[in-house]
Amino acid sequence: MKQLTFSLIFIILISLCTIPSIFPGEDIFQSGISIIDIGSPDIFLKVEAVPQTVKSGKTALLVFEIRNKNNFDLTGVEVTAYDQCIFSGKNSHVIDILRANSTLTWSWTWTSSQTEVDKDCTIRFRTTYNALNSIFQDIVVLYESEYQQRELEGTMYNIPIQSSFPISPLQIGLRFSEPQPLIDNWEYYMYLDYLDVGSGFVDVKSITLNFPKNIKADTISCSGYKRDGSKLTLDREIKFINKKGTPTTCTFTTSASQPLSIETMQMRTEYEYKIDSSINIKVKK
């Protein structure tokens, strides 16, 4: 009886050892899914090779799913396999406009060259796209008398100051030399910090600042920007080192038309983003 029990336990243990792993990401080479998320707040890409192991001279199907994760359109989206290892077949797919929150799929059929030895192929991709979005920041200016009165009453920071920053790999930090609210007819500094928070490479195409009415247009000056009235346009290249771009310093003088003036500044940004990724396919001789 003991020998029978031991035999049953041994059979069960052997069976458990042959059950495929159910833990995601444990062996991406076996799973066939190579890219889950390529490291951009804007875009999601999944690539699956079917099958993951291919005989020499045979074909593999690469199935793509791409999704715009943002609430604004992406343009000029291109996925290119710039290193196909020993495979041949179509290697580029272009999407003129990938609408906000939309998903598209496509596939490529590749053929493997003949090989005399087993080969582990790493297929390398680059995903490129363009984005255009806007940042909004309230600027609050008080008459000096209003400022002092609120300071005495303790209501200075009851004023709602709103801002809207899109989720994107290009993040622009905006701060003032003094906390808001600002005082009428005073000079202030504004600082812009540029950050690449994705895992790719950002190329800033343009940035436009539209200052509101409670800022004197003829007093606005920003390093690296040219001014046309209250509108400023980027006039230099922003180079990123360790994901940080050269910052901008602005100066301006406030101008309130009433005791409490709340106006909104708009910052419009346009950029190109590039992300590299890869997939593994095994070719058997």
VOPAGU-2260 file (C-alpha; in pm, 1 decimal, decimal comma):
REM VOPAGU-2260
SITE   aa  ch    i         X         Y         Z
SITE  MET   A    0       0,0       0,0       0,0
SITE  LYS   A    1     285,5     239,9      84,5
SITE  GLN   A    2     454,4     156,9    -245,3
SITE  LEU   A    3     129,0     235,6    -435,7
SITE  THR   A    4      92,8     572,5    -254,2
SITE  PHE   A    5     451,2     666,4    -332,2
SITE  SER   A    6     399,0     577,6    -700,6
SITE  LEU   A    7      86,9     797,4    -721,5
SITE  ILE   A    8     267,1    1094,2    -564,7
SITE  PHE   A    9     559,1    1047,5    -807,5
SITE  ILE   A   10     321,0    1043,7   -1109,3
SITE  ILE   A   11     146,2    1361,4    -986,1
SITE  LEU   A   12     478,1    1544,3    -941,5
SITE  ILE   A   13     592,7    1444,5   -1290,1
SITE  SER   A   14     261,0    1568,5   -1431,6
SITE  LEU   A   15     294,8    1905,0   -1255,3
SITE  CYS   A   16     640,4    1950,7   -1405,3
SITE  THR   A   17     496,7    1921,4   -1757,7
SITE  ILE   A   18     222,8    2185,3   -1711,2
SITE  PRO   A   19     308,9    2499,2   -1915,9
SITE  SER   A   20     387,8    2812,1   -1716,7
SITE  ILE   A   21      88,6    3042,1   -1667,8
SITE  PHE   A   22     289,8    3334,2   -1536,5
SITE  PRO   A   23     297,7    3619,6   -1792,7
SITE  GLY   A   24     637,1    3741,8   -1904,4
SITE  GLU   A   25     824,2    3439,8   -1768,5
SITE  ASP   A   26     951,3    3333,8   -2112,6
SITE  ILE   A   27     877,9    3588,3   -2383,1
SITE  PHE   A   28    1070,2    3378,9   -2639,0
SITE  GLN   A   29     823,0    3091,3   -2593,8
SITE  SER   A   30     512,4    3309,8   -2574,3
SITE  GLY   A   31     545,4    3452,2   -2925,9
SITE  ILE   A   32     447,8    3803,2   -2810,4
SITE  SER   A   33     748,0    4027,6   -2835,5
SITE  ILE   A   34     644,5    4385,7   -2757,0
SITE  ILE   A   35     375,2    4472,3   -2503,0
SITE  ASP   A   36     431,0    4845,1   -2458,0
SITE  ILE   A   37     711,4    5038,9   -2622,5
SITE  GLY   A   38     750,9    5304,1   -2354,8
SITE  SER   A   39     550,4    5604,5   -2473,0
SITE  PRO   A   40     252,2    5765,7   -2298,7
SITE  ASP   A   41     108,3    5825,3   -2648,0
SITE  ILE   A   42     114,4    5486,7   -2815,9
SITE  PHE   A   43      84,7    5110,5   -2752,9
SITE  LEU   A   44     230,9    4847,6   -2986,1
SITE  LYS   A   45     204,0    4469,8   -2969,2
SITE  VAL   A   46     380,7    4235,5   -3212,9
SITE  GLU   A   47     330,5    3859,5   -3229,4
SITE  ALA   A   48     531,8    3613,1   -3438,5
SITE  VAL   A   49     337,5    3306,0   -3554,1
SITE  PRO   A   50     505,6    3065,4   -3511,2
SITE  GLN   A   51     784,3    3178,4   -3281,9
SITE  THR   A   52    1014,1    2899,8   -3408,0
SITE  VAL   A   53    1048,3    2867,6   -3788,2
SITE  LYS   A   54    1213,5    2603,7   -4005,6
SITE  SER   A   55    1485,8    2728,5   -4240,9
SITE  GLY   A   56    1331,1    2851,3   -4568,6
SITE  LYS   A   57     977,6    2862,5   -4424,4
SITE  THR   A   58     747,7    3157,4   -4345,4
SITE  ALA   A   59     642,5    3341,2   -4030,4
SITE  LEU   A   60     348,4    3575,8   -3983,7
SITE  LEU   A   61     410,3    3895,7   -3788,9
SITE  VAL   A   62      84,7    4031,0   -3645,8
SITE  PHE   A   63      74,0    4394,7   -3527,8
SITE  GLU   A   64    -167,0    4583,1   -3303,8
SITE  ILE   A   65    -116,8    4956,4   -3251,1
SITE  ARG   A   66    -328,1    5186,6   -3033,4
SITE  ASN   A   67    -332,7    5560,6   -2975,4
SITE  LYS   A   68    -357,4    5589,3   -2596,8
SITE  ASN   A   69    -414,7    5964,3   -2603,7
SITE  ASN   A   70    -713,4    6191,6   -2664,1
SITE  PHE   A   71    -548,5    6371,5   -2956,9
SITE  ASP   A   72    -458,8    6238,7   -3303,8
SITE  LEU   A   73    -111,4    6111,4   -3394,3
SITE  THR   A   74      10,4    6167,2   -3751,7
SITE  GLY   A   75     280,7    6019,6   -3973,0
SITE  VAL   A   76     288,1    5696,5   -3771,5
SITE  GLU   A   77     540,9    5453,6   -3918,1
SITE  VAL   A   78     656,9    5112,5   -3794,9
SITE  THR   A   79     975,0    4991,4   -3968,7
SITE  ALA   A   80    1173,4    4671,2   -3922,0
SITE  TYR   A   81    1521,0    4809,4   -3986,7
SITE  ASP   A   82    1695,6    4478,7   -3903,4
SITE  GLN   A   83    1517,5    4168,4   -4041,6
SITE  CYS   A   84    1798,3    3923,3   -3958,3
SITE  ILE   A   85    1775,7    3643,6   -4223,0
SITE  PHE   A   86    1409,1    3713,8   -4311,2
SITE  SER   A   87    1272,2    3890,1   -4618,3
SITE  GLY   A   88     934,7    4054,0   -4675,2
SITE  LYS   A   89     756,7    4384,9   -4627,0
SITE  ASN   A   90     921,9    4583,7   -4349,7
SITE  SER   A   91     737,6    4917,5   -4325,0
SITE  HIS   A   92     381,4    5023,3   -4245,0
SITE  VAL   A   93     260,7    5386,0   -4254,2
SITE  ILE   A   94     -53,7    5528,7   -4094,3
SITE  ASP   A   95    -126,5    5887,1   -4200,8
SITE  ILE   A   96    -354,9    5959,2   -3902,4
SITE  LEU   A   97    -403,8    5740,1   -3595,9
SITE  ARG   A   98    -715,3    5884,5   -3437,1
SITE  ALA   A   99    -745,0    5949,3   -3064,5
SITE  ASN   A  100    -812,4    5628,6   -2865,9
SITE  SER   A  101    -827,6    5416,8   -3184,8
SITE  THR   A  102    -668,6    5077,1   -3260,1
SITE  LEU   A  103    -543,0    4935,5   -3591,5
SITE  THR   A  104    -405,1    4592,4   -3687,5
SITE  TRP   A  105    -206,8    4453,7   -3981,9
SITE  SER   A  106      30,5    4167,4   -4063,2
SITE  TRP   A  107     342,3    4087,2   -4264,7
SITE  THR   A  108     444,2    3748,6   -4407,1
SITE  TRP   A  109     819,3    3690,0   -4393,7
SITE  THR   A  110    1030,4    3410,7   -4542,8
SITE  SER   A  111    1345,2    3281,0   -4376,8
SITE  SER   A  112    1667,0    3229,9   -4574,4
SITE  GLN   A  113    1835,1    2891,0   -4566,0
SITE  THR   A  114    2067,5    2838,7   -4268,6
SITE  GLU   A  115    2303,5    2549,8   -4187,8
SITE  VAL   A  116    2281,6    2613,9   -3811,4
SITE  ASP   A  117    2005,3    2708,8   -3569,2
SITE  LYS   A  118    1983,3    3086,7   -3540,3
SITE  ASP   A  119    1826,6    3312,8   -3275,7
SITE  CYS   A  120    1708,9    3619,0   -3468,9
SITE  THR   A  121    1650,6    3954,8   -3302,5
SITE  ILE   A  122    1426,7    4163,7   -3527,5
SITE  ARG   A  123    1465,5    4536,1   -3457,5
SITE  PHE   A  124    1188,0    4791,4   -3507,3
SITE  ARG   A  125    1158,2    5167,7   -3497,7
SITE  THR   A  126     821,5    5336,8   -3437,8
SITE  THR   A  127     796,7    5703,5   -3538,4
SITE  TYR   A  128     503,9    5944,2   -3505,4
SITE  ASN   A  129     414,0    6313,2   -3477,6
SITE  ALA   A  130     194,4    6476,9   -3215,6
SITE  LEU   A  131      40,3    6819,6   -3165,7
SITE  ASN   A  132    -115,8    6920,8   -2834,1
SITE  SER   A  133    -176,2    7215,9   -2601,6
SITE  ILE   A  134    -101,9    7315,9   -2244,1
SITE  PHE   A  135    -324,3    7564,4   -2057,8
SITE  GLN   A  136    -222,8    7759,8   -1746,5
SITE  ASP   A  137    -425,7    8023,3   -1559,5
SITE  ILE   A  138    -242,5    8343,8   -1472,2
SITE  VAL   A  139    -399,1    8535,3   -1183,7
SITE  VAL   A  140    -313,7    8901,1   -1126,6
SITE  LEU   A  141    -442,0    9116,0    -838,2
SITE  TYR   A  142    -434,1    9487,5    -770,0
SITE  GLU   A  143    -182,9    9545,3    -493,6
SITE  SER   A  144    -462,4    9667,2    -262,2
SITE  GLU   A  145    -661,6    9349,6    -331,0
SITE  TYR   A  146    -350,8    9139,7    -268,6
SITE  GLN   A  147    -290,5    9305,8      70,3
SITE  GLN   A  148    -657,8    9273,9     169,8
SITE  ARG   A  149    -666,0    8903,5      91,9
SITE  GLU   A  150    -337,6    8857,7     274,2
SITE  LEU   A  151    -491,9    9010,5     587,5
SITE  GLU   A  152    -810,4    8802,0     555,5
SITE  GLY   A  153    -618,5    8481,8     484,3
SITE  THR   A  154    -807,7    8426,6     156,0
SITE  MET   A  155    -510,7    8465,2     -77,0
SITE  TYR   A  156    -505,7    8100,6    -180,5
SITE  ASN   A  157    -882,1    8053,0    -210,7
SITE  ILE   A  158    -860,4    8167,8    -572,1
SITE  PRO   A  159    -899,8    7871,8    -812,5
SITE  ILE   A  160    -595,7    7851,6   -1039,8
SITE  GLN   A  161    -643,4    7586,8   -1307,5
SITE  SER   A  162    -404,3    7419,2   -1549,7
SITE  SER   A  163    -423,8    7143,4   -1808,2
SITE  PHE   A  164    -120,1    6940,3   -1911,7
SITE  PRO   A  165    -154,6    6652,9   -2163,5
SITE  ILE   A  166      -3,8    6312,0   -2093,7
SITE  SER   A  167     279,6    6288,8   -2344,7
SITE  PRO   A  168     649,0    6196,1   -2362,2
SITE  LEU   A  169     732,3    6567,8   -2402,6
SITE  GLN   A  170     658,6    6726,7   -2066,2
SITE  ILE   A  171     706,1    7101,0   -2010,1
SITE  GLY   A  172     732,6    7218,8   -1651,8
SITE  LEU   A  173     613,0    7575,3   -1594,3
SITE  ARG   A  174     697,1    7777,8   -1282,8
SITE  PHE   A  175     710,3    8143,8   -1178,6
SITE  SER   A  176     963,4    8337,3    -972,0
SITE  GLU   A  177     683,0    8400,6    -718,8
SITE  PRO   A  178     382,2    8182,0    -639,5
SITE  GLN   A  179      50,3    8290,9    -786,2
SITE  PRO   A  180    -146,7    8512,9    -754,3
SITE  LEU   A  181      77,3    8783,5    -901,5
SITE  ILE   A  182      60,9    9158,4    -832,5
SITE  ASP   A  183     -40,7    9414,9   -1093,2
SITE  ASN   A  184     241,5    9609,3   -1265,1
SITE  TRP   A  185     519,4    9393,4   -1121,0
SITE  GLU   A  186     794,0    9223,8   -1317,4
SITE  TYR   A  187     822,7    8844,3   -1290,1
SITE  TYR   A  188    1025,6    8556,3   -1426,5
SITE  MET   A  189     876,0    8241,1   -1577,1
SITE  TYR   A  190    1079,0    7922,5   -1628,6
SITE  LEU   A  191    1011,4    7641,4   -1877,7
SITE  ASP   A  192    1174,1    7302,1   -1817,8
SITE  TYR   A  193    1166,6    7045,9   -2100,7
SITE  LEU   A  194    1163,7    6673,6   -2016,2
SITE  ASP   A  195    1149,2    6356,1   -2225,9
SITE  VAL   A  196     963,7    6110,4   -2000,9
SITE  GLY   A  197     933,1    5828,5   -2259,1
SITE  SER   A  198    1184,0    5558,0   -2350,2
SITE  GLY   A  199    1251,8    5698,4   -2698,9
SITE  PHE   A  200    1388,4    6014,8   -2855,5
SITE  VAL   A  201    1197,8    6343,1   -2887,3
SITE  ASP   A  202    1249,8    6600,5   -3162,2
SITE  VAL   A  203    1070,2    6926,9   -3079,1
SITE  LYS   A  204     933,8    7077,6   -3400,9
SITE  SER   A  205     766,4    7389,8   -3261,9
SITE  ILE   A  206     640,4    7553,9   -2942,9
SITE  THR   A  207     411,6    7856,5   -2942,8
SITE  LEU   A  208     329,9    8060,8   -2631,1
SITE  ASN   A  209      15,9    8277,5   -2632,1
SITE  PHE   A  210      27,1    8513,0   -2333,0
SITE  PRO   A  211    -304,8    8647,3   -2197,1
SITE  LYS   A  212    -428,1    9007,4   -2165,0
SITE  ASN   A  213    -314,2    9047,4   -1803,6
SITE  ILE   A  214      47,8    9039,5   -1924,4
SITE  LYS   A  215     187,0    9349,2   -2101,3
SITE  ALA   A  216     272,5    9225,1   -2450,6
SITE  ASP   A  217     561,7    9466,0   -2509,0
SITE  THR   A  218     737,1    9350,0   -2189,6
SITE  ILE   A  219     745,5    8977,0   -2272,9
SITE  SER   A  220    1085,5    8824,4   -2346,2
SITE  CYS   A  221    1177,1    8453,4   -2355,1
SITE  SER   A  222    1523,9    8314,2   -2427,3
SITE  GLY   A  223    1527,2    8129,0   -2759,5
SITE  TYR   A  224    1185,0    8260,5   -2868,5
SITE  LYS   A  225    1088,0    8535,2   -3112,2
SITE  ARG   A  226     794,3    8760,2   -3021,1
SITE  ASP   A  227     505,1    8889,9   -3227,7
SITE  GLY   A  228     285,0    9089,9   -2990,7
SITE  SER   A  229     174,2    8850,9   -2714,6
SITE  LYS   A  230     264,1    8543,7   -2922,4
SITE  LEU   A  231     609,1    8384,0   -2891,2
SITE  THR   A  232     748,7    8110,6   -3117,1
SITE  LEU   A  233    1043,7    7881,9   -3048,0
SITE  ASP   A  234    1344,7    7999,4   -3247,7
SITE  ARG   A  235    1611,7    7746,8   -3147,2
SITE  GLU   A  236    1676,4    7374,0   -3129,4
SITE  ILE   A  237    1606,8    7206,4   -2796,3
SITE  LYS   A  238    1879,8    6950,9   -2731,2
SITE  PHE   A  239    1814,8    6681,3   -2471,8
SITE  ILE   A  240    2091,7    6547,3   -2247,0
SITE  ASN   A  241    1992,4    6275,0   -2000,0
SITE  LYS   A  242    1628,9    6337,1   -2098,5
SITE  LYS   A  243    1647,4    6708,6   -2005,1
SITE  GLY   A  244    1633,5    6994,1   -2256,4
SITE  THR   A  245    1798,5    7334,1   -2223,5
SITE  PRO   A  246    1550,0    7540,3   -2016,6
SITE  THR   A  247    1391,4    7874,1   -2111,3
SITE  THR   A  248    1371,5    8187,3   -1894,7
SITE  CYS   A  249    1102,1    8448,6   -1962,7
SITE  THR   A  250    1042,4    8793,5   -1816,3
SITE  PHE   A  251     718,2    8993,8   -1824,5
SITE  THR   A  252     522,9    9264,8   -1643,7
SITE  THR   A  253     167,2    9207,9   -1524,4
SITE  SER   A  254    -130,5    9426,6   -1614,1
SITE  ALA   A  255    -468,3    9379,2   -1441,3
SITE  SER   A  256    -781,0    9556,9   -1573,6
SITE  GLN   A  257    -973,8    9487,0   -1250,5
SITE  PRO   A  258    -895,7    9394,4    -886,9
SITE  LEU   A  259    -898,7    9022,2    -969,9
SITE  SER   A  260    -791,8    8919,0   -1320,7
SITE  ILE   A  261    -784,6    8551,7   -1425,3
SITE  GLU   A  262    -665,6    8482,4   -1780,0
SITE  THR   A  263    -531,6    8167,5   -1946,6
SITE  MET   A  264    -197,8    8122,3   -2119,6
SITE  GLN   A  265    -184,1    7859,3   -2396,4
SITE  MET   A  266     127,6    7666,8   -2496,1
SITE  ARG   A  267     103,0    7471,5   -2821,9
SITE  THR   A  268     363,8    7198,3   -2878,7
SITE  GLU   A  269     450,6    6988,4   -3183,7
SITE  TYR   A  270     703,6    6705,7   -3170,4
SITE  GLU   A  271     824,3    6389,3   -3341,6
SITE  TYR   A  272     890,9    6081,1   -3131,5
SITE  LYS   A  273    1100,2    5772,7   -3214,7
SITE  ILE   A  274    1109,3    5449,1   -3017,5
SITE  ASP   A  275    1319,9    5139,4   -3082,5
SITE  SER   A  276    1209,2    4787,0   -2986,2
SITE  SER   A  277    1273,3    4424,9   -3084,7
SITE  ILE   A  278    1128,2    4074,4   -3122,5
SITE  ASN   A  279    1294,8    3729,4   -3105,1
SITE  ILE   A  280    1232,4    3456,1   -3365,0
SITE  LYS   A  281    1416,8    3122,3   -3366,0
SITE  VAL   A  282    1513,1    2969,1   -3702,3
SITE  LYS   A  283    1587,3    2594,0   -3705,3
SITE  LYS   A  284    1824,7    2452,5   -3968,1
